[in-house]
C-alpha cells in the first residue's frame, strides 16, 4: 500500500452517521503517501482503490470501494511523485 486514507476528525466508530432526512454525509479525509519503497511503487496494483466498511441501519456492513475522479487521481499521483519519487 502506497497511500493511506484517514478521516480527519474520526473519534471511534462510526466515522459518520446519516441522520433522518439527510441524503448525504461528508467526511473530511487526509491522504498520506507512506509506502515509498521501490517494491511497493513497482508492484502496486490498486494504488487508487480505497475500500471501507459501510453500514446502513441494522443491515450487515458491506466492504465498498469509493470511486475517485480523474482529477483526484492526478492529485494523488502528484502526492506520490512529490513524497516518494523525490526521495530517491
N, C-alpha and C positions, 0 to 999 in steps of 0.2 A: 504494500500500500504506500503510495506516494503522498496523497493528500488526505488530511483528516478534516471532517466536518463536525463542528460542535455548536450547540446552541449557546448564545452569548449569556443569557440570563437564566439558565436552567438550574433549578434548585429541586432536585429529586425528580420523580416521575409522577404523573405525565409531564412532559415538557410544555404542553399547551392543551387547553380544553376548549372545544367549540361549544359555546353557550347556546341555550334555546334562542331561536330566531336568527342566529348567525349562520352565514353560508360559507365563511372562510375565517381562518385564523392565521396571522403572520407570526413567524418565529425568526427573529434575527439570528443569523449564524455567522461563524467565522471559519474560514478555510485556512489551514496551515499546511505548508509543504514540509515534510519531515523525513520521508523515506528516500533520501537522496543518493543512496549508494548506487554504483553503476549497474549492479544486477537488477535492482528494483526498477530503475529507469528503463533498462532494456527489455525487461520481461513483463512490464505492466500491461495487462490485457483489458482492465476495467478501470483505467485511470479516472474517468469521469462518471463513474457509477457510485451513487451514494445511497445504499439501502438502509431502511429504518423500519422498526416495528410500528405499525399504526393500528390503533384500536378504535372502534366506534361503539359507544354504549357498552352493553354487556356482551357484545359479539366477540368472538375469538379474534385476537390481534393478527394482522397479516404483515408479512415481510414485503415491503414495497421499495421500489427504486424510483427516486424522483428524477424526472427529465430535466435536462439543462438546455438552455438556449444556446445557439451557436456563439452569441456574444459572451456569455458566461464561460463557455468552454475556452474561448480565446483568452479571456482574463485569467483563467486558471492556468492555461499553458504559459502565459507570461509570468505568473507566480512561480511556476516550476522552473522556468528559464532563469528568472532573477534569483531564486533561492538556491536551486540545486546546480544548475549548469555553470554558474559563475564561480562556484566554489572550487571547481576542478581546474 
